[in-house]
Amino acid sequence: MALARIKKGDVVVVTSGGSKGQTGKVLRVNARDGLVMVEKVNVVKRAVKPQGDRPGGVVEKEAPVHLSNVALWDASSGAAVYTKTVVGADGARVRVNIADGSTVA
């Protein structure tokens, strides 16, 4: 089981693989298998049969990316951000940028 430092709704950048450099919003996280689904990243084509009122044909959809191949994206600095979790003064867990110590939303 992988430690999921990425959460649903985060903006991430792909750090390696065929989709390297692409950014997108996280749609789903599967921490048990260590996979994330990122919007408009790692798009594959699948042939589907017609079902009900939906026509068949070739459909494009996102395929999962491994957690180790993504990092949080910081739009202000334009770079990937690697984080750690720290317990704040009020007892809440906060994500902190490892490089400079600033908090990450």
C-alpha positions as CSV (number, residue, x, y, z in Angstrom):
1,M,0.0,0.0,0.0
2,A,1.4,3.4,-1.0
3,L,1.3,6.5,1.1
4,A,-1.1,8.8,-0.8
5,R,0.2,12.4,-0.4
6,I,-2.0,13.4,-3.4
7,K,-5.7,14.0,-2.8
8,K,-8.8,14.3,-5.0
9,G,-9.0,17.8,-6.5
10,D,-5.3,18.6,-6.3
11,V,-3.5,19.9,-9.4
12,V,-0.6,17.6,-10.3
13,V,2.1,17.3,-12.9
14,V,3.3,14.0,-14.4
15,T,7.0,13.6,-13.7
16,S,7.8,10.5,-15.8
17,G,6.3,8.3,-18.5
18,G,4.6,9.0,-21.8
19,S,2.5,11.9,-20.3
20,K,5.6,13.6,-18.7
21,G,5.1,17.3,-18.2
22,Q,1.3,17.3,-18.5
23,T,-0.8,18.8,-15.7
24,G,-4.3,18.2,-14.6
25,K,-6.8,17.9,-11.7
26,V,-6.9,14.6,-9.8
27,L,-10.3,12.9,-10.4
28,R,-9.8,9.8,-8.2
29,V,-7.1,8.3,-5.9
30,N,-6.7,4.6,-5.3
31,A,-4.2,4.5,-2.4
32,R,-4.4,0.7,-2.0
33,D,-3.0,0.1,-5.5
34,G,-1.1,3.4,-5.7
35,L,-2.9,4.9,-8.7
36,V,-4.4,8.2,-9.5
37,M,-6.8,9.3,-12.3
38,V,-5.8,12.7,-13.7
39,E,-8.1,14.8,-15.9
40,K,-7.0,14.8,-19.6
41,V,-3.7,12.9,-18.9
42,N,-2.8,9.4,-20.1
43,V,-5.8,9.3,-22.4
44,V,-6.4,5.9,-24.1
45,K,-8.9,4.8,-26.7
46,R,-11.3,1.9,-26.1
47,A,-13.8,0.2,-28.3
48,V,-17.2,-0.1,-26.7
49,K,-20.4,-2.0,-27.8
50,P,-23.7,-0.1,-28.1
51,Q,-25.6,-0.3,-24.8
52,G,-29.2,1.0,-24.5
53,D,-29.4,4.4,-26.1
54,R,-25.6,4.9,-26.1
55,P,-24.0,4.3,-29.5
56,G,-20.9,2.1,-29.8
57,G,-17.6,3.1,-31.2
58,V,-14.2,4.3,-30.1
59,V,-14.2,6.2,-26.8
60,E,-11.4,8.2,-25.3
61,K,-10.9,8.0,-21.5
62,E,-8.3,8.6,-18.9
63,A,-6.2,5.6,-17.7
64,P,-4.6,5.6,-14.2
65,V,-1.1,6.9,-13.5
66,H,1.1,5.5,-10.6
67,L,1.4,7.8,-7.5
68,S,5.2,7.8,-7.9
69,N,4.9,9.4,-11.3
70,V,3.0,12.5,-10.2
71,A,3.8,15.5,-7.9
72,L,1.8,18.5,-6.7
73,W,1.9,21.4,-9.1
74,D,2.6,24.9,-7.8
75,A,1.2,27.4,-10.3
76,S,2.9,30.4,-8.7
77,S,6.4,29.0,-9.0
78,G,5.6,26.9,-12.1
79,A,7.3,23.7,-10.6
80,A,6.5,20.4,-8.9
81,V,6.2,20.6,-5.1
82,Y,7.2,17.6,-2.9
83,T,5.5,17.6,0.4
84,K,5.5,16.1,3.9
85,T,2.7,16.1,6.5
86,V,3.2,18.0,9.7
87,V,0.9,18.3,12.7
88,G,0.1,21.9,13.3
89,A,-0.3,23.8,16.6
90,D,-4.0,23.2,16.6
91,G,-3.6,19.4,16.0
92,A,-4.6,19.5,12.4
93,R,-2.4,17.9,9.8
94,V,-0.9,20.3,7.2
95,R,1.0,19.6,4.0
96,V,4.3,21.4,3.9
97,N,6.7,22.0,1.0
98,I,9.9,20.1,1.7
99,A,12.1,22.6,-0.1
100,D,11.1,25.8,1.6
101,G,8.8,24.9,4.5
102,S,5.7,26.8,3.2
103,T,2.3,25.3,3.6
104,V,0.6,23.8,0.6
105,A,-3.2,24.1,0.1
